[in-house]
Amino acid sequence: RLPQLNSVSVPAGVDEALVRRRLLEDHNLEIDAGLGVLAGKVWRIGLMGHGSHLTNVLRCVGAVEAVLASEGAPIATGAAVEAARSACASS
């Protein structure tokens, strides 16, 4: 367990490798795949040091949300960014 490493569940029906590739190519963001029994089921997102600044957290969350939405994932656009913003404001 690492507090600076976030495991995010891949939504059902989403090609997790495609999302990771698009994040890198379109947004210059690199996230990792799950390992072992979590391979294909989660993404591992590290937000450490400068990367943990609110601006970068919101950029990362917004990019993941944008790629998922463009791939037709069943998500509520804007909800993740708002939740991240609210969590940071209350801490």
N, C-alpha and C positions, 0 to 999 in steps of 0.2 A: 504494500500500500504506500502510495506516494501522494501527498496532498496536492502537489503541483501537476499531477498527471490525472486527466479526466477521462473516464471511460464513457463513451456515448453509444447507446444502442442504435444499431442500423435499422431504420424502418423496414418493415416487411416489404418485399418486392423491389428493394433498391439494390442496384449493383454497387456494392461498397467500393470496389476498386475503381470503377468509373468515376465516382464522386471524388475519391482521393486524387485521381489523375486530373480531373477538371479543376479542383482546388489549386493544384500546383500550377497547371498551365494558365488558367484564367485569373487567378488571384495571388499567385506566388506564395501560397500557403501549403506547407507540408504537414500532413497528419499521418499517423501510422495505423496499420491494421491491427486487429486483435491477434493474439498469439494462442497457440494450443487449442483448447476447447472453445476459445472465444474467437478464433479465426473466422472471418466473414460475418460475425455477429456484432462486433463493436469497433469503434474507432478509438484510438488513444491520442488525446490531444494534450500536449504539454504547454502550459502557460507559466513560464518562469522568468524571473528578472524583468527586463524591459518588456517582454511579451505579456506580462501580467498587468500592465497598465490598462486602465479601463478602455482607452481608445483602441488598443490592440485586441482586447477581449471582445469588444463589440464588433470590430472588423472581422475577427475569426467567426464569431457566431453568425453575423450577417452573411458572410460568404458561404458558410455551410447551408444556411437557410436558402440563399439564392440558388445554389446549385441543386439542392433537393427540390425546390419548387420547379425549377426548369426541367427536372427529370420526372415531374409528375408525382412526386411523393405526396402522400396525404398529410400535409402539414398546414398549420395555420400561419400564414405569412405574417411576420412581425411579432409573433408571440415570443419567440426565443430571445430576440434582441430586447424586447421590453422586460422579460423576466430577468435577463442578465443585468440590465440597467437597474431594475428595482432591487435585485440582490446586492449589488454594489453600493447602492444608496443607503441601504439599511445596515450595512456592516461598518 
